[in-house]
Amino acid sequence: MDGFSKDGCSRKKKVNIERPISTALFTLHAMQAGLTLTDLALLDTGFVLDMIAERLNDSFDWPEKAGQDDFDRFKSM
């Protein structure tokens, strides 16, 4: 099962980041996420980075979605 771990879940894709995040790059991603400079003044950096990461995850085509059985198994853990 190429690309999957022993439990059947897909492994995280390793991505080489060739450049560190700069103020300009951070601001660009924040603006692309719909944030204004006023928003950036009110939010902390970690929160904005989480928003940027979630925005990037939105375009990922997840191969499988959790069903009720999955939630029931998670609850019983």
Order of alpha helices (4+ residues) and beta strands (2+ residues): alpha-alpha-alpha-alpha
